[in-house]
Amino acid sequence: MGGFGATDVVVAGGGMAGLCAAIAALEAGARVLLVEKGTRLGGSMALSGGIVWTFEDRRSLHAWIPDGDATLKDLV
């Protein structure tokens, strides 16, 4: 692999999900290769200033998303 050596896990994309997957694999002892097509890591999170949007309260979430798994919505 062009000097990269053996790789156990290849992560496609350096957005937040890819970075989290790479960290989880590293913590489990895997040799990880993360591939990002862009010029920076972080995906859209890098553009948000680190702010994660969510609902103000449980009632607002259920009003916006009336269907679905209530238990999962409560976790949000």
Biopython code that builds the backbone (N, CA, C, O; Angstrom):
import numpy as np
from Bio.PDB.StructureBuilder import StructureBuilder

atoms = [
    (1, "MET", "N", (0.819, -1.193, 0.000)),
    (1, "MET", "CA", (0.000, 0.000, 0.000)),
    (1, "MET", "C", (0.858, 1.250, 0.000)),
    (1, "MET", "O", (0.655, 2.132, 0.834)),
    (2, "GLY", "N", (1.775, 1.344, -0.879)),
    (2, "GLY", "CA", (2.543, 2.571, -1.033)),
    (2, "GLY", "C", (3.222, 3.062, 0.224)),
    (2, "GLY", "O", (3.245, 4.267, 0.475)),
    (3, "GLY", "N", (3.778, 2.164, 1.024)),
    (3, "GLY", "CA", (4.497, 2.586, 2.212)),
    (3, "GLY", "C", (3.640, 2.713, 3.459)),
    (3, "GLY", "O", (4.153, 3.063, 4.522)),
    (4, "PHE", "N", (2.361, 2.439, 3.355)),
    (4, "PHE", "CA", (1.491, 2.549, 4.518)),
    (4, "PHE", "C", (1.509, 1.286, 5.372)),
    (4, "PHE", "O", (1.052, 1.309, 6.514)),
    (5, "GLY", "N", (2.024, 0.198, 4.839)),
    (5, "GLY", "CA", (2.067, -1.042, 5.600)),
    (5, "GLY", "C", (0.710, -1.712, 5.659)),
    (5, "GLY", "O", (-0.208, -1.359, 4.919)),
    (6, "ALA", "N", (0.598, -2.676, 6.543)),
    (6, "ALA", "CA", (-0.647, -3.434, 6.673)),
    (6, "ALA", "C", (-1.728, -2.575, 7.314)),
    (6, "ALA", "O", (-1.448, -1.769, 8.202)),
    (7, "THR", "N", (-2.955, -2.750, 6.864)),
    (7, "THR", "CA", (-4.105, -2.018, 7.394)),
    (7, "THR", "C", (-5.194, -3.018, 7.731)),
    (7, "THR", "O", (-5.514, -3.896, 6.930)),
    (8, "ASP", "N", (-5.755, -2.883, 8.908)),
    (8, "ASP", "CA", (-6.864, -3.738, 9.309)),
    (8, "ASP", "C", (-8.205, -3.150, 8.896)),
    (8, "ASP", "O", (-9.119, -3.880, 8.511)),
    (9, "VAL", "N", (-8.321, -1.826, 8.976)),
    (9, "VAL", "CA", (-9.581, -1.139, 8.719)),
    (9, "VAL", "C", (-9.317, 0.054, 7.816)),
    (9, "VAL", "O", (-8.391, 0.831, 8.049)),
    (10, "VAL", "N", (-10.142, 0.193, 6.779)),
    (10, "VAL", "CA", (-10.103, 1.382, 5.937)),
    (10, "VAL", "C", (-11.396, 2.142, 6.183)),
    (10, "VAL", "O", (-12.487, 1.589, 6.051)),
    (11, "VAL", "N", (-11.265, 3.413, 6.543)),
    (11, "VAL", "CA", (-12.427, 4.261, 6.779)),
    (11, "VAL", "C", (-12.508, 5.237, 5.618)),
    (11, "VAL", "O", (-11.567, 5.986, 5.359)),
    (12, "ALA", "N", (-13.641, 5.224, 4.919)),
    (12, "ALA", "CA", (-13.858, 6.120, 3.782)),
    (12, "ALA", "C", (-14.606, 7.357, 4.271)),
    (12, "ALA", "O", (-15.792, 7.289, 4.593)),
    (13, "GLY", "N", (-13.913, 8.468, 4.322)),
    (13, "GLY", "CA", (-14.526, 9.723, 4.722)),
    (13, "GLY", "C", (-14.054, 10.199, 6.067)),
    (13, "GLY", "O", (-14.063, 9.454, 7.047)),
    (14, "GLY", "N", (-13.639, 11.449, 6.108)),
    (14, "GLY", "CA", (-13.132, 12.038, 7.337)),
    (14, "GLY", "C", (-14.103, 12.980, 8.001)),
    (14, "GLY", "O", (-13.696, 13.916, 8.688)),
    (15, "GLY", "N", (-15.408, 12.738, 7.799)),
    (15, "GLY", "CA", (-16.412, 13.492, 8.536)),
    (15, "GLY", "C", (-16.472, 12.987, 9.961)),
    (15, "GLY", "O", (-15.663, 12.151, 10.364)),
    (16, "MET", "N", (-17.417, 13.486, 10.718)),
    (16, "MET", "CA", (-17.498, 13.099, 12.131)),
    (16, "MET", "C", (-17.723, 11.598, 12.303)),
    (16, "MET", "O", (-17.125, 10.987, 13.189)),
    (17, "ALA", "N", (-18.572, 10.996, 11.473)),
    (17, "ALA", "CA", (-18.820, 9.554, 11.588)),
    (17, "ALA", "C", (-17.553, 8.773, 11.261)),
    (17, "ALA", "O", (-17.220, 7.809, 11.950)),
    (18, "GLY", "N", (-16.849, 9.188, 10.213)),
    (18, "GLY", "CA", (-15.607, 8.508, 9.846)),
    (18, "GLY", "C", (-14.540, 8.653, 10.913)),
    (18, "GLY", "O", (-13.834, 7.695, 11.228)),
    (19, "LEU", "N", (-14.422, 9.846, 11.467)),
    (19, "LEU", "CA", (-13.434, 10.063, 12.526)),
    (19, "LEU", "C", (-13.756, 9.222, 13.757)),
    (19, "LEU", "O", (-12.859, 8.652, 14.378)),
    (20, "CYS", "N", (-15.036, 9.147, 14.107)),
    (20, "CYS", "CA", (-15.443, 8.326, 15.255)),
    (20, "CYS", "C", (-15.178, 6.851, 14.983)),
    (20, "CYS", "O", (-14.726, 6.130, 15.872)),
    (21, "ALA", "N", (-15.454, 6.397, 13.767)),
    (21, "ALA", "CA", (-15.194, 4.998, 13.410)),
    (21, "ALA", "C", (-13.702, 4.705, 13.474)),
    (21, "ALA", "O", (-13.296, 3.651, 13.965)),
    (22, "ALA", "N", (-12.889, 5.622, 12.986)),
    (22, "ALA", "CA", (-11.441, 5.426, 13.018)),
    (22, "ALA", "C", (-10.924, 5.361, 14.456)),
    (22, "ALA", "O", (-10.083, 4.521, 14.775)),
    (23, "ILE", "N", (-11.421, 6.236, 15.314)),
    (23, "ILE", "CA", (-10.997, 6.228, 16.718)),
    (23, "ILE", "C", (-11.410, 4.933, 17.394)),
    (23, "ILE", "O", (-10.626, 4.338, 18.134)),
    (24, "ALA", "N", (-12.642, 4.490, 17.143)),
    (24, "ALA", "CA", (-13.112, 3.242, 17.748)),
    (24, "ALA", "C", (-12.246, 2.068, 17.306)),
    (24, "ALA", "O", (-11.905, 1.207, 18.116)),
    (25, "ALA", "N", (-11.889, 2.032, 16.028)),
    (25, "ALA", "CA", (-11.035, 0.951, 15.528)),
    (25, "ALA", "C", (-9.639, 1.030, 16.140)),
    (25, "ALA", "O", (-9.060, 0.007, 16.505)),
    (26, "LEU", "N", (-9.102, 2.235, 16.252)),
    (26, "LEU", "CA", (-7.784, 2.406, 16.877)),
    (26, "LEU", "C", (-7.808, 1.951, 18.331)),
    (26, "LEU", "O", (-6.893, 1.267, 18.791)),
    (27, "GLU", "N", (-8.854, 2.330, 19.046)),
    (27, "GLU", "CA", (-8.963, 1.936, 20.455)),
    (27, "GLU", "C", (-9.084, 0.424, 20.612)),
    (27, "GLU", "O", (-8.717, -0.130, 21.647)),
    (28, "ALA", "N", (-9.602, -0.239, 19.580)),
    (28, "ALA", "CA", (-9.720, -1.701, 19.615)),
    (28, "ALA", "C", (-8.436, -2.383, 19.149)),
    (28, "ALA", "O", (-8.362, -3.611, 19.107)),
    (29, "GLY", "N", (-7.422, -1.584, 18.797)),
    (29, "GLY", "CA", (-6.131, -2.140, 18.414)),
    (29, "GLY", "C", (-5.912, -2.332, 16.927)),
    (29, "GLY", "O", (-4.907, -2.917, 16.525)),
    (30, "ALA", "N", (-6.822, -1.856, 16.109)),
    (30, "ALA", "CA", (-6.685, -2.019, 14.660)),
    (30, "ALA", "C", (-5.714, -0.987, 14.087)),
    (30, "ALA", "O", (-5.520, 0.094, 14.644)),
    (31, "ARG", "N", (-5.121, -1.352, 12.972)),
    (31, "ARG", "CA", (-4.321, -0.410, 12.181)),
    (31, "ARG", "C", (-5.271, 0.200, 11.168)),
    (31, "ARG", "O", (-5.860, -0.508, 10.352)),
    (32, "VAL", "N", (-5.417, 1.516, 11.224)),
    (32, "VAL", "CA", (-6.474, 2.211, 10.492)),
    (32, "VAL", "C", (-5.893, 3.104, 9.407)),
    (32, "VAL", "O", (-4.901, 3.802, 9.619)),
    (33, "LEU", "N", (-6.531, 3.069, 8.240)),
    (33, "LEU", "CA", (-6.241, 4.010, 7.159)),
    (33, "LEU", "C", (-7.521, 4.785, 6.908)),
    (33, "LEU", "O", (-8.530, 4.198, 6.520)),
    (34, "LEU", "N", (-7.498, 6.099, 7.123)),
    (34, "LEU", "CA", (-8.640, 6.961, 6.879)),
    (34, "LEU", "C", (-8.401, 7.701, 5.575)),
    (34, "LEU", "O", (-7.360, 8.335, 5.402)),
    (35, "VAL", "N", (-9.356, 7.627, 4.654)),
    (35, "VAL", "CA", (-9.228, 8.259, 3.344)),
    (35, "VAL", "C", (-10.291, 9.333, 3.220)),
    (35, "VAL", "O", (-11.481, 9.060, 3.383)),
    (36, "GLU", "N", (-9.861, 10.564, 2.931)),
    (36, "GLU", "CA", (-10.773, 11.696, 2.780)),
    (36, "GLU", "C", (-10.525, 12.336, 1.430)),
    (36, "GLU", "O", (-9.380, 12.623, 1.081)),
    (37, "LYS", "N", (-11.589, 12.566, 0.660)),
    (37, "LYS", "CA", (-11.438, 13.156, -0.667)),
    (37, "LYS", "C", (-11.221, 14.669, -0.626)),
    (37, "LYS", "O", (-10.686, 15.245, -1.573)),
    (38, "GLY", "N", (-11.626, 15.297, 0.444)),
    (38, "GLY", "CA", (-11.505, 16.746, 0.559)),
    (38, "GLY", "C", (-10.154, 17.177, 1.100)),
    (38, "GLY", "O", (-9.234, 16.372, 1.251)),
    (39, "THR", "N", (-10.059, 18.453, 1.383)),
    (39, "THR", "CA", (-8.799, 19.029, 1.858)),
    (39, "THR", "C", (-8.774, 19.226, 3.371)),
    (39, "THR", "O", (-7.785, 19.716, 3.917)),
    (40, "ARG", "N", (-9.855, 18.848, 4.047)),
    (40, "ARG", "CA", (-9.913, 19.014, 5.500)),
    (40, "ARG", "C", (-10.747, 17.897, 6.111)),
    (40, "ARG", "O", (-11.575, 17.282, 5.440)),
    (41, "LEU", "N", (-10.517, 17.649, 7.377)),
    (41, "LEU", "CA", (-11.297, 16.656, 8.113)),
    (41, "LEU", "C", (-12.441, 17.347, 8.841)),
    (41, "LEU", "O", (-12.414, 18.561, 9.042)),
    (42, "GLY", "N", (-13.432, 16.581, 9.228)),
    (42, "GLY", "CA", (-14.523, 17.105, 10.035)),
    (42, "GLY", "C", (-15.849, 17.190, 9.315)),
    (42, "GLY", "O", (-16.889, 17.314, 9.962)),
    (43, "GLY", "N", (-15.846, 17.127, 7.991)),
    (43, "GLY", "CA", (-17.098, 17.192, 7.241)),
    (43, "GLY", "C", (-17.880, 18.440, 7.563)),
    (43, "GLY", "O", (-17.295, 19.506, 7.757)),
    (44, "SER", "N", (-19.189, 18.326, 7.623)),
    (44, "SER", "CA", (-20.025, 19.497, 7.888)),
    (44, "SER", "C", (-19.874, 20.002, 9.317)),
    (44, "SER", "O", (-20.194, 21.157, 9.599)),
    (45, "MET", "N", (-19.387, 19.149, 10.228)),
    (45, "MET", "CA", (-19.172, 19.602, 11.604)),
    (45, "MET", "C", (-18.127, 20.717, 11.650)),
    (45, "MET", "O", (-18.213, 21.620, 12.482)),
    (46, "ALA", "N", (-17.147, 20.650, 10.761)),
    (46, "ALA", "CA", (-16.121, 21.697, 10.722)),
    (46, "ALA", "C", (-16.736, 23.043, 10.343)),
    (46, "ALA", "O", (-16.219, 24.090, 10.733)),
    (47, "LEU", "N", (-17.819, 23.025, 9.597)),
    (47, "LEU", "CA", (-18.480, 24.263, 9.183)),
    (47, "LEU", "C", (-19.438, 24.798, 10.241)),
    (47, "LEU", "O", (-19.820, 25.967, 10.199)),
    (48, "SER", "N", (-19.829, 23.947, 11.189)),
    (48, "SER", "CA", (-20.843, 24.329, 12.169)),
    (48, "SER", "C", (-20.261, 25.005, 13.400)),
    (48, "SER", "O", (-21.013, 25.457, 14.263)),
    (49, "GLY", "N", (-18.957, 25.083, 13.499)),
    (49, "GLY", "CA", (-18.341, 25.651, 14.686)),
    (49, "GLY", "C", (-18.439, 24.730, 15.886)),
    (49, "GLY", "O", (-18.280, 25.171, 17.025)),
    (50, "GLY", "N", (-18.701, 23.443, 15.638)),
    (50, "GLY", "CA", (-18.791, 22.477, 16.717)),
    (50, "GLY", "C", (-20.138, 22.406, 17.396)),
    (50, "GLY", "O", (-20.300, 21.711, 18.398)),
    (51, "ILE", "N", (-21.107, 23.124, 16.852)),
    (51, "ILE", "CA", (-22.440, 23.124, 17.457)),
    (51, "ILE", "C", (-23.230, 21.945, 16.891)),
    (51, "ILE", "O", (-23.289, 21.742, 15.679)),
    (52, "VAL", "N", (-23.826, 21.185, 17.782)),
    (52, "VAL", "CA", (-24.688, 20.080, 17.378)),
    (52, "VAL", "C", (-26.119, 20.507, 17.640)),
    (52, "VAL", "O", (-26.500, 20.753, 18.784)),
    (53, "TRP", "N", (-26.913, 20.596, 16.578)),
    (53, "TRP", "CA", (-28.291, 21.034, 16.714)),
    (53, "TRP", "C", (-29.147, 19.887, 17.201)),
    (53, "TRP", "O", (-28.981, 18.746, 16.769)),
    (54, "THR", "N", (-30.053, 20.189, 18.093)),
    (54, "THR", "CA", (-31.042, 19.214, 18.537)),
    (54, "THR", "C", (-32.301, 19.972, 18.947)),
    (54, "THR", "O", (-32.352, 21.198, 18.854)),
    (55, "PHE", "N", (-33.287, 19.260, 19.386)),
    (55, "PHE", "CA", (-34.544, 19.876, 19.779)),
    (55, "PHE", "C", (-34.427, 20.470, 21.170)),
    (55, "PHE", "O", (-33.652, 19.993, 21.999)),
    (56, "GLU", "N", (-35.205, 21.515, 21.416)),
    (56, "GLU", "CA", (-35.164, 22.197, 22.710)),
    (56, "GLU", "C", (-35.714, 21.317, 23.831)),
    (56, "GLU", "O", (-35.199, 21.320, 24.949)),
    (57, "ASP", "N", (-36.767, 20.564, 23.515)),
    (57, "ASP", "CA", (-37.346, 19.683, 24.519)),
    (57, "ASP", "C", (-38.049, 18.512, 23.830)),
    (57, "ASP", "O", (-38.194, 18.485, 22.608)),
    (58, "ARG", "N", (-38.472, 17.566, 24.626)),
    (58, "ARG", "CA", (-39.096, 16.337, 24.116)),
    (58, "ARG", "C", (-40.370, 16.640, 23.324)),
    (58, "ARG", "O", (-40.620, 16.017, 22.292)),
    (59, "ARG", "N", (-41.172, 17.588, 23.797)),
    (59, "ARG", "CA", (-42.420, 17.948, 23.112)),
    (59, "ARG", "C", (-42.144, 18.480, 21.703)),
    (59, "ARG", "O", (-42.861, 18.137, 20.763)),
    (60, "SER", "N", (-41.117, 19.311, 21.552)),
    (60, "SER", "CA", (-40.768, 19.855, 20.240)),
    (60, "SER", "C", (-40.346, 18.745, 19.277)),
    (60, "SER", "O", (-40.732, 18.746, 18.108)),
    (61, "LEU", "N", (-39.563, 17.815, 19.772)),
    (61, "LEU", "CA", (-39.121, 16.704, 18.933)),
    (61, "LEU", "C", (-40.314, 15.895, 18.440)),
    (61, "LEU", "O", (-40.400, 15.584, 17.252)),
    (62, "HIS", "N", (-41.231, 15.552, 19.334)),
    (62, "HIS", "CA", (-42.401, 14.758, 18.946)),
    (62, "HIS", "C", (-43.318, 15.539, 18.003)),
    (62, "HIS", "O", (-43.986, 14.941, 17.160)),
    (63, "ALA", "N", (-43.355, 16.858, 18.134)),
    (63, "ALA", "CA", (-44.166, 17.670, 17.227)),
    (63, "ALA", "C", (-43.574, 17.680, 15.816)),
    (63, "ALA", "O", (-44.314, 17.597, 14.835)),
    (64, "TRP", "N", (-42.253, 17.781, 15.708)),
    (64, "TRP", "CA", (-41.587, 17.804, 14.401)),
    (64, "TRP", "C", (-41.544, 16.425, 13.764)),
    (64, "TRP", "O", (-41.636, 16.302, 12.543)),
    (65, "ILE", "N", (-41.403, 15.379, 14.586)),
    (65, "ILE", "CA", (-41.295, 14.008, 14.087)),
    (65, "ILE", "C", (-42.324, 13.165, 14.836)),
    (65, "ILE", "O", (-41.985, 12.488, 15.807)),
    (66, "PRO", "N", (-43.579, 13.203, 14.388)),
    (66, "PRO", "CA", (-44.621, 12.505, 15.144)),
    (66, "PRO", "C", (-44.545, 10.982, 15.059)),
    (66, "PRO", "O", (-45.014, 10.293, 15.965)),
    (67, "ASP", "N", (-43.968, 10.451, 13.999)),
    (67, "ASP", "CA", (-43.864, 9.006, 13.834)),
    (67, "ASP", "C", (-42.489, 8.522, 14.281)),
    (67, "ASP", "O", (-41.592, 9.324, 14.541)),
    (68, "GLY", "N", (-42.337, 7.236, 14.364)),
    (68, "GLY", "CA", (-41.033, 6.677, 14.701)),
    (68, "GLY", "C", (-41.005, 6.089, 16.097)),
    (68, "GLY", "O", (-42.010, 6.061, 16.808)),
    (69, "ASP", "N", (-39.842, 5.628, 16.462)),
    (69, "ASP", "CA", (-39.637, 4.949, 17.730)),
    (69, "ASP", "C", (-39.526, 5.971, 18.860)),
    (69, "ASP", "O", (-38.571, 6.745, 18.915)),
    (70, "ALA", "N", (-40.498, 5.968, 19.746)),
    (70, "ALA", "CA", (-40.538, 6.957, 20.840)),
    (70, "ALA", "C", (-39.319, 6.836, 21.751)),
    (70, "ALA", "O", (-38.810, 7.848, 22.233)),
    (71, "THR", "N", (-38.849, 5.630, 21.989)),
    (71, "THR", "CA", (-37.686, 5.431, 22.857)),
    (71, "THR", "C", (-36.449, 6.066, 22.238)),
    (71, "THR", "O", (-35.681, 6.737, 22.928)),
    (72, "LEU", "N", (-36.254, 5.858, 20.937)),
    (72, "LEU", "CA", (-35.099, 6.467, 20.261)),
    (72, "LEU", "C", (-35.217, 7.981, 20.232)),
    (72, "LEU", "O", (-34.220, 8.680, 20.416)),
    (73, "LYS", "N", (-36.408, 8.493, 20.007)),
    (73, "LYS", "CA", (-36.597, 9.948, 20.008)),
    (73, "LYS", "C", (-36.301, 10.534, 21.384)),
    (73, "LYS", "O", (-35.758, 11.635, 21.485)),
    (74, "ASP", "N", (-36.650, 9.815, 22.432)),
    (74, "ASP", "CA", (-36.369, 10.305, 23.778)),
    (74, "ASP", "C", (-34.861, 10.370, 24.052)),
    (74, "ASP", "O", (-34.410, 11.184, 24.859)),
    (75, "LEU", "N", (-34.095, 9.528, 23.391)),
    (75, "LEU", "CA", (-32.639, 9.572, 23.557)),
    (75, "LEU", "C", (-32.026, 10.835, 22.969)),
    (75, "LEU", "O", (-30.989, 11.308, 23.434)),
    (76, "VAL", "N", (-32.681, 11.379, 21.936)),
    (76, "VAL", "CA", (-32.175, 12.598, 21.315)),
    (76, "VAL", "C", (-32.291, 13.742, 22.279)),
    (76, "VAL", "O", (-31.917, 14.868, 21.949)),
]
sb = StructureBuilder()
sb.init_structure("model")
sb.init_model(0)
sb.init_chain("A")
sb.init_seg("    ")
for serial, (resi, resn, name, xyz) in enumerate(atoms, 1):
    if name == "N":
        sb.init_residue(resn, " ", resi, " ")
    sb.init_atom(name, np.array(xyz, "f"), 0.0, 1.0, " ", f" {name:<3s}", serial, name[0])
structure = sb.get_structure()
